Amino acid sequence: MRISGENISISLSGNEILRSISFDTADNKFIGIIGPNGSGKTTLLKCIYRVLKPDRGAVFFDGTDMHSFSVKETARKMGVVSQHNYYNFDFTVREIVLMGRAPHKKQMERDTAEDFSIVDEAIKTVDMESYADRRFSTLSGGEQQRVILARALAQQTKCLILDEPTNHLDVKYQFQLLNLLKKLNHTVIAALHDLNIAVSYCDYIYVLKAGLLKGHGTPRELLTPRLLREIYEVDTKIIEDAESGRIHILFTEDT
């Protein structure tokens, strides 16, 4: 799925949060959105997955204005892993993941053996099989994040939107989650804080600061010490690993 945005602008409580942001994604690519706190990353993602409606501009799915789709149709096209997930009822892990099947169901349609098979496979994929009957509220933040990813996988969409997906995860599960996302052959749009994760996993990156698009490109061509100084106000060195050819960002003392 190709997702694009044209001149997205939005104000909240009288403050202009995004100013004429445009972006485009290629099918099955991992797209990173980076920038300091308050740059507008989460707001942009919320515009993409319809929690917020831009004051100006539009988001398109395969060239069609997103708002021409019903909410259920949108949920069949994209899964969302947001930063905060709260439930008023004490659901089990399996019940939470089963919610991912709702966009594929008619009103009052019962869950089928196929639904439960898809749910069990999604739970297995995020390594939460032993937690399937646990109450969601008893899980750690990282465990909850993996369950929400499983719910998104159970939707069986071709696009995933993730807001800080590695928050609360220890190193093992950060790499497990990101390697999984790369293998899915989905279009992925993720807001990321960790620049070295962005360098390692993103095919293309958009940089925001104070609601403005400050640059975009592949990690290698975009993330220069000059740009990182402008965006984050820190000094860096770009190191290339001789064996893998990968680049790494080394943060240095201000000069």
KASULCOR-V912669 format. One record per residue. RES is the residue in three letters. PHI is phi in degrees with one decimal (* if undefined). Layout:
((RES;PHI) (RES;PHI))
This chain:
((MET;*) (ARG;-103.8) (ILE;-118.4) (SER;-139.6) (GLY;-131.8) (GLU;-125.5) (ASN;51.9) (ILE;-77.3) (SER;-133.0) (ILE;-154.8) (SER;-117.9) (LEU;-128.0) (SER;52.6) (GLY;82.0) (ASN;-106.0) (GLU;-77.3) (ILE;-93.7) (LEU;-126.8) (ARG;-129.1) (SER;53.3) (ILE;-88.7) (SER;-122.1) (PHE;-154.2) (ASP;-150.0) (THR;-124.3) (ALA;-95.9) (ASP;-55.7) (ASN;61.8) (LYS;-109.6) (PHE;-97.8) (ILE;-106.6) (GLY;-102.7) (ILE;-115.0) (ILE;-123.2) (GLY;151.8) (PRO;-68.6) (ASN;-54.4) (GLY;82.8) (SER;-79.7) (GLY;111.3) (LYS;-59.7) (THR;-64.6) (THR;-61.6) (LEU;-61.6) (LEU;-62.3) (LYS;-64.3) (CYS;-67.4) (ILE;-69.4) (TYR;-100.5) (ARG;74.2) (VAL;-73.9) (LEU;-121.5) (LYS;-109.9) (PRO;-60.4) (ASP;-68.5) (ARG;-141.1) (GLY;86.6) (ALA;-154.6) (VAL;-111.1) (PHE;-122.7) (PHE;-106.9) (ASP;48.9) (GLY;85.6) (THR;-107.0) (ASP;-55.4) (MET;-52.0) (HIS;-77.5) (SER;-83.9) (PHE;-94.4) (SER;-71.7) (VAL;-61.2) (LYS;-66.3) (GLU;-62.7) (THR;-61.0) (ALA;-68.3) (ARG;-82.6) (LYS;-99.7) (MET;-143.7) (GLY;-105.8) (VAL;-126.7) (VAL;-120.2) (SER;-93.2) (GLN;-73.3) (HIS;-123.5) (ASN;-135.3) (TYR;-123.3) (TYR;-131.8) (ASN;-77.5) (PHE;-114.4) (ASP;-90.6) (PHE;-78.3) (THR;-82.4) (VAL;-57.4) (ARG;-62.3) (GLU;-65.6) (ILE;-63.4) (VAL;-67.5) (LEU;-63.1) (MET;-60.1) (GLY;-65.7) (ARG;-86.4) (ALA;-55.9) (PRO;-61.9) (HIS;-96.8) (LYS;-108.7) (LYS;-78.8) (GLN;-59.6) (MET;69.4) (GLU;-71.7) (ARG;-79.7) (ASP;-70.9) (THR;-107.9) (ALA;-60.9) (GLU;-63.8) (ASP;-58.6) (PHE;-67.2) (SER;-66.7) (ILE;-63.8) (VAL;-64.4) (ASP;-62.5) (GLU;-67.0) (ALA;-64.9) (ILE;-63.9) (LYS;-64.0) (THR;-60.6) (VAL;-96.9) (ASP;61.6) (MET;-122.7) (GLU;-57.0) (SER;-72.7) (TYR;-106.2) (ALA;-57.1) (ASP;-100.6) (ARG;-74.8) (ARG;-73.6) (PHE;-55.7) (SER;-67.5) (THR;-88.4) (LEU;-86.6) (SER;-71.5) (GLY;-58.4) (GLY;-66.1) (GLU;-65.6) (GLN;-61.1) (GLN;-61.0) (ARG;-68.0) (VAL;-66.0) (ILE;-65.8) (LEU;-64.4) (ALA;-60.6) (ARG;-59.9) (ALA;-63.9) (LEU;-64.8) (ALA;-66.8) (GLN;-69.7) (GLN;53.8) (THR;-91.9) (LYS;-103.2) (CYS;-144.3) (LEU;-125.8) (ILE;-113.8) (LEU;-130.3) (ASP;-108.5) (GLU;51.1) (PRO;-65.1) (THR;-94.4) (ASN;-56.9) (HIS;74.9) (LEU;-92.4) (ASP;-75.6) (VAL;-57.7) (LYS;-55.2) (TYR;-78.2) (GLN;-58.2) (PHE;-69.0) (GLN;-61.1) (LEU;-64.8) (LEU;-69.5) (ASN;-64.3) (LEU;-61.8) (LEU;-60.0) (LYS;-67.8) (LYS;-80.8) (LEU;-69.3) (ASN;61.6) (HIS;-108.0) (THR;-79.0) (VAL;-123.0) (ILE;-120.8) (ALA;-133.9) (ALA;-82.6) (LEU;-131.5) (HIS;-96.0) (ASP;-78.7) (LEU;-68.4) (ASN;-72.1) (ILE;-66.9) (ALA;-59.7) (VAL;-62.3) (SER;-76.7) (TYR;-114.4) (CYS;-84.3) (ASP;-81.9) (TYR;-153.9) (ILE;-132.6) (TYR;-113.8) (VAL;-112.4) (LEU;-113.1) (LYS;-151.1) (ALA;52.1) (GLY;81.2) (LEU;-110.5) (LEU;-80.9) (LYS;-100.7) (GLY;166.8) (HIS;-157.4) (GLY;160.9) (THR;-70.1) (PRO;-54.0) (ARG;-65.8) (GLU;-83.4) (LEU;-90.7) (LEU;-86.3) (THR;-101.6) (PRO;-54.9) (ARG;-64.6) (LEU;-66.4) (LEU;-64.9) (ARG;-64.8) (GLU;-64.8) (ILE;-83.0) (TYR;-107.6) (GLU;60.5) (VAL;-134.0) (ASP;-93.1) (THR;-141.1) (LYS;-125.4) (ILE;-100.9) (ILE;-109.8) (GLU;-108.2) (ASP;-74.0) (ALA;-65.4) (GLU;-80.1) (SER;-88.7) (GLY;80.0) (ARG;-75.8) (ILE;-101.9) (HIS;-133.2) (ILE;-102.1) (LEU;-107.1) (PHE;-87.2) (THR;-120.1) (GLU;-69.3) (ASP;-59.9) (THR;-118.3))
